[in-house]
Amino acid sequence: MRVQVLFFAQARERAGCASQTLELPEGSRVEDARAAIARAHPALEPLWPHLALAVNGELARDGTALPAGAELALLPPVSGG
């Protein structure tokens, strides 16, 4: 199945792209996508502890199932006031 990965802010800078299509086996979960992204973009390593992930606009945990055609966004922490 295909999943569209979106990179924002520091994640985009480290990945070197704004988005990527990821091919994953049916039944994959967020942690499977995270592992595939980490292999493809090792420069993201320092950010992983700080990134939030959203599936189709909803914050998600590693165990969240990914539907085919999902949009997975990597969201760095935001600061401001």
TORVEXFI-961778 format. One record per residue (C-alpha): x, z, y; residue number from 1. Coordinates in nm, 3 decimals. Each point is the difference from the previous one (the first is absolute). Layout:
BEGIN
{{X Z Y} NUM}
...
END
This chain:
BEGIN
{{0.000 0.000 0.000} 1}
{{0.107 -0.055 0.356} 2}
{{0.028 0.269 0.264} 3}
{{0.082 -0.065 0.366} 4}
{{0.254 0.251 0.133} 5}
{{0.015 0.063 0.375} 6}
{{0.306 0.159 0.161} 7}
{{-0.027 0.176 0.337} 8}
{{0.256 0.128 0.254} 9}
{{0.318 0.130 -0.169} 10}
{{-0.119 -0.121 -0.340} 11}
{{-0.030 -0.355 0.138} 12}
{{0.348 0.020 0.152} 13}
{{0.157 0.124 -0.324} 14}
{{-0.191 -0.242 -0.223} 15}
{{0.083 -0.292 0.228} 16}
{{-0.357 -0.132 -0.013} 17}
{{-0.349 0.091 0.117} 18}
{{-0.171 -0.071 -0.331} 19}
{{0.059 -0.097 -0.360} 20}
{{-0.213 -0.107 -0.295} 21}
{{0.066 0.213 -0.306} 22}
{{-0.087 -0.101 -0.357} 23}
{{-0.093 0.300 -0.213} 24}
{{-0.159 0.041 -0.344} 25}
{{-0.374 0.064 -0.013} 26}
{{-0.076 0.372 0.017} 27}
{{0.299 0.078 0.223} 28}
{{-0.005 0.304 0.224} 29}
{{0.158 0.080 0.335} 30}
{{0.311 0.145 -0.170} 31}
{{0.054 -0.332 -0.182} 32}
{{-0.012 -0.189 0.328} 33}
{{0.229 0.258 0.161} 34}
{{0.258 -0.049 -0.278} 35}
{{-0.015 -0.381 0.031} 36}
{{0.037 0.019 0.379} 37}
{{0.293 0.243 -0.032} 38}
{{0.178 -0.242 -0.236} 39}
{{-0.057 -0.294 0.233} 40}
{{0.088 0.190 0.320} 41}
{{0.262 0.269 -0.069} 42}
{{0.049 0.052 0.375} 43}
{{-0.337 0.181 0.002} 44}
{{0.144 0.288 -0.207} 45}
{{0.051 0.244 0.293} 46}
{{-0.358 -0.057 0.119} 47}
{{-0.190 0.063 -0.326} 48}
{{-0.036 0.378 0.051} 49}
{{-0.161 -0.067 0.338} 50}
{{-0.221 -0.302 -0.069} 51}
{{-0.375 0.017 -0.046} 52}
{{-0.161 -0.274 -0.207} 53}
{{-0.344 -0.144 0.058} 54}
{{-0.199 -0.218 -0.240} 55}
{{-0.254 -0.221 0.176} 56}
{{0.016 0.222 0.308} 57}
{{-0.037 0.336 -0.181} 58}
{{0.288 0.243 -0.050} 59}
{{0.096 0.007 -0.367} 60}
{{0.209 0.206 -0.241} 61}
{{0.226 -0.127 -0.276} 62}
{{-0.273 0.027 -0.267} 63}
{{-0.243 -0.221 0.193} 64}
{{-0.095 -0.315 -0.190} 65}
{{0.068 -0.330 0.175} 66}
{{-0.276 -0.259 -0.014} 67}
{{0.102 -0.365 -0.025} 68}
{{0.048 -0.144 0.347} 69}
{{0.054 0.342 0.157} 70}
{{0.180 0.048 0.328} 71}
{{0.266 0.271 -0.025} 72}
{{0.139 0.122 0.332} 73}
{{0.320 0.203 0.042} 74}
{{-0.054 0.225 0.299} 75}
{{0.293 0.189 0.155} 76}
{{-0.075 0.324 0.183} 77}
{{-0.126 -0.040 0.354} 78}
{{0.100 0.218 0.290} 79}
{{-0.153 0.028 0.339} 80}
{{-0.219 0.218 0.204} 81}
END
